[in-house]
Amino acid sequence: MMTIYQECTIYEVARDGYGKPIKKNAKTIKCRVKENYQLVKNRSAVEVVSKMEIMTFDDITINPDFKVEFEGLEYTILSTKLTRNTLGEVVKRVVYV
């Protein structure tokens, strides 16, 4: 199994009473970040260039509308990929930003 030694925060963006964006349901997870340029398909099935790949083994739900914060920078999720074992259980989640 891979060593997971980095941390990032995944959250959804909501609006407060004044219309300013706030972080809602923020979760800090252990992850591994790999910076490389790669062609991925977004949820509209259009090929886009991803500049970072975030892998995690945590059991969390990742919605494409969520944002990812890593080292103080905010990223938009372009695509996600699940890896399953032979029993069909999710063992790894990969988020492309």
Protein Blocks (a to p, Z undefined) as FASTA:
>chain_A
ZZdfbdcddddddddfkopacdehiacddddddddddddddfkopacddfbdcddfbdcd
ddfkbccdeehiacddfbdcddddfkopafbdcddZZ
